[in-house]
Structure formats: C-alpha cells, structure tokens
Amino acid sequence: NDQLVPVTLNAVTAARQLGGETIALVAGSDCEQAAREIGQINGISKVLLANNEKYKGFLPEVVAPLVVAAHKQFSFTHITAGSSAFGKNILPRVAAVLDVAPLSDVIEIKSSDTFVRTIYAGNAVCTVKSNDNVKIFTARGTAFEAASAG
C-alpha cells in the first residue's frame, strides 16, 4: 500500500511507448507515498488516487470496478498493468465489463493497436492487432525497462 511494486515501472515504460498522456491510477489504503513516487516518474502526466480501506487487500472484485469507472470518466485508449498476479487478475475483469479482448504478457508494442505477446507458456510469440476501442494489456516486466524518476 505504501510503495510501488517494481513491475509497475516496467508497465509505465510500455504505456509511454504508446505516446500521448500517461495517467497512473493508485489504489489502496494509506497509499499516498506510492502516489507521490509514481508522480515523480518520467512521462507520468497525472496520478489518480483512490485511497480507501476497501482497496487494502487489492481484491479484484473491488479494484476492477474502480478501473472501469476511471475509464468511463477519462475515456482511456489503453489500460495496462504489469504481468503479475495482480494485473492478470484485474485486467481481464475490466476487459469483460468493457466487452473487449484483453492481451496478456505483451513483450513488444509495434503500434497503438499492434502488440507482440507470448503464447504456449512463452515458447512462441505472436503479433496481435486489436480493433477494440480500448486496448487492455499486461506488460511483461522483463521485456520493458523500468521507468525512472525525473
């Protein structure tokens, strides 16, 4: 709750490769320090903070509706998280509500709608083009450098 998970910095790098504004959503309880940390990262233009006890356990049933609400308010073109248990648990739920196909384990971004991801337990890669109005994906941490503070 009070510090960033390292894979978040890799997801920020992936998001920045898309161009445009990069907005970070920080959810938790007593998470102001994490919000300050992410706000210092190069390329982050805005930090949305949801500081409430109900986000303390990071339950996907609680956090996913928050992400959907943020999307409805800000009309994101892309929503990303690190390829962690957290990201892989939250984003498919968000994608289901928004009726789009989520992409997991993205290792390269070719364009705003074309991604390279691993399949078959990482033994093969495929290039996927998404025509969805919002692209939702998890970024594999080892494929993107960690973003740094500016």
C-alpha positions as CSV (number, residue, x, y, z in Angstrom):
1,N,0.0,0.0,0.0
2,D,2.8,2.5,0.7
3,Q,5.3,1.7,-2.0
4,L,5.3,0.8,-5.7
5,V,5.6,-2.8,-6.9
6,P,8.6,-2.9,-9.2
7,V,6.8,-4.3,-12.3
8,T,4.7,-1.1,-12.2
9,L,7.7,0.8,-13.5
10,N,8.0,-1.6,-16.4
11,A,4.3,-1.1,-17.3
12,V,4.9,2.6,-17.3
13,T,7.6,2.2,-19.9
14,A,5.2,0.1,-22.0
15,A,2.5,2.7,-21.7
16,R,4.8,5.5,-22.6
17,Q,5.7,3.7,-25.9
18,L,2.2,4.3,-27.0
19,G,2.6,8.1,-27.0
20,G,0.1,10.5,-25.6
21,E,-0.7,11.2,-22.0
22,T,0.2,8.5,-19.4
23,I,-2.1,8.5,-16.4
24,A,-1.4,6.3,-13.3
25,L,-4.2,5.0,-11.1
26,V,-3.0,4.3,-7.5
27,A,-5.5,2.4,-5.3
28,G,-5.1,1.2,-1.8
29,S,-5.2,2.3,1.8
30,D,-2.6,4.7,3.1
31,C,-1.1,4.8,-0.4
32,E,-0.2,8.5,-0.6
33,Q,3.5,7.6,-0.6
34,A,3.1,5.3,-3.6
35,A,1.1,8.0,-5.4
36,R,3.9,10.5,-4.8
37,E,6.5,8.0,-6.1
38,I,4.7,7.3,-9.3
39,G,4.1,11.0,-9.8
40,Q,7.9,11.5,-9.9
41,I,8.3,9.0,-12.8
42,N,9.3,10.4,-16.2
43,G,6.3,10.5,-18.5
44,I,3.5,10.3,-15.9
45,S,1.3,13.3,-16.6
46,K,-1.4,12.7,-14.0
47,V,-1.9,10.5,-10.9
48,L,-5.4,9.4,-9.9
49,L,-5.5,8.4,-6.2
50,A,-8.2,6.1,-4.7
51,N,-7.2,6.0,-1.1
52,N,-9.8,3.9,0.8
53,E,-9.8,1.0,3.3
54,K,-11.8,-1.1,0.8
55,Y,-8.8,-1.2,-1.5
56,K,-6.5,-2.5,1.2
57,G,-6.5,-6.2,0.1
58,F,-6.4,-5.4,-3.6
59,L,-9.4,-7.7,-4.2
60,P,-10.1,-7.8,-7.9
61,E,-13.8,-7.6,-7.3
62,V,-13.3,-4.2,-5.7
63,V,-10.5,-2.8,-7.8
64,A,-11.8,-3.8,-11.2
65,P,-14.9,-1.6,-10.9
66,L,-12.7,1.3,-9.9
67,V,-10.6,0.9,-13.1
68,V,-13.8,0.7,-15.2
69,A,-15.1,3.9,-13.5
70,A,-11.9,5.7,-14.2
71,H,-12.0,4.6,-17.9
72,K,-15.6,5.8,-18.2
73,Q,-14.6,9.2,-16.7
74,F,-11.4,9.7,-18.7
75,S,-12.0,7.6,-21.9
76,F,-8.6,5.9,-21.9
77,T,-7.4,4.4,-25.2
78,H,-5.2,1.9,-23.4
79,I,-5.2,0.3,-19.9
80,T,-2.1,-1.6,-18.8
81,A,-0.6,-3.2,-15.8
82,G,2.4,-5.3,-15.1
83,S,2.2,-9.0,-15.9
84,S,1.8,-10.0,-12.2
85,A,-0.9,-12.0,-10.4
86,F,-2.5,-8.6,-9.6
87,G,-2.5,-7.3,-13.2
88,K,-3.6,-10.7,-14.6
89,N,-6.4,-10.8,-12.1
90,I,-7.8,-7.3,-12.5
91,L,-7.5,-6.5,-16.3
92,P,-9.5,-9.5,-17.6
93,R,-12.4,-8.4,-15.4
94,V,-12.1,-4.9,-16.7
95,A,-12.0,-6.1,-20.2
96,A,-15.1,-8.3,-19.7
97,V,-17.1,-5.3,-18.4
98,L,-15.9,-3.2,-21.3
99,D,-16.6,-6.0,-23.8
100,V,-13.0,-6.0,-25.2
101,A,-10.4,-8.7,-25.5
102,P,-7.5,-8.5,-23.0
103,L,-3.9,-9.2,-24.1
104,S,-1.6,-10.8,-21.6
105,D,2.2,-10.9,-21.4
106,V,2.9,-8.3,-24.1
107,I,6.6,-8.2,-24.8
108,E,6.7,-5.5,-27.6
109,I,4.5,-2.7,-28.8
110,K,4.6,-2.3,-32.6
111,S,1.9,0.5,-32.7
112,S,-1.1,1.7,-30.8
113,D,-3.1,-1.3,-32.0
114,T,-0.5,-4.0,-32.6
115,F,1.3,-5.9,-29.9
116,V,3.6,-8.9,-29.6
117,R,2.8,-11.4,-26.9
118,T,4.0,-14.8,-25.7
119,I,1.9,-17.9,-26.1
120,Y,2.3,-21.6,-25.3
121,A,3.9,-20.9,-21.9
122,G,6.4,-18.5,-23.5
123,N,7.6,-21.0,-26.1
124,A,6.2,-19.0,-29.0
125,V,5.3,-15.4,-29.8
126,C,2.5,-13.9,-31.9
127,T,1.7,-10.5,-33.2
128,V,-1.8,-9.4,-32.4
129,K,-3.7,-6.4,-33.8
130,S,-6.6,-5.2,-31.7
131,N,-9.5,-3.3,-33.2
132,D,-11.2,-2.7,-29.8
133,N,-11.9,0.9,-28.8
134,V,-9.8,0.4,-25.7
135,K,-6.8,-1.9,-25.6
136,I,-6.2,-3.7,-22.3
137,F,-3.0,-5.5,-21.7
138,T,-0.4,-6.7,-19.2
139,A,3.2,-5.8,-19.9
140,R,5.8,-8.5,-19.1
141,G,8.3,-6.8,-16.8
142,T,11.4,-8.4,-18.3
143,A,10.5,-7.0,-21.8
144,F,10.4,-3.4,-20.8
145,E,13.0,-1.3,-18.9
146,A,11.9,0.1,-15.6
147,A,10.9,3.7,-15.8
148,S,12.9,6.1,-13.7
149,A,12.2,9.2,-11.7
150,G,12.7,12.5,-13.4
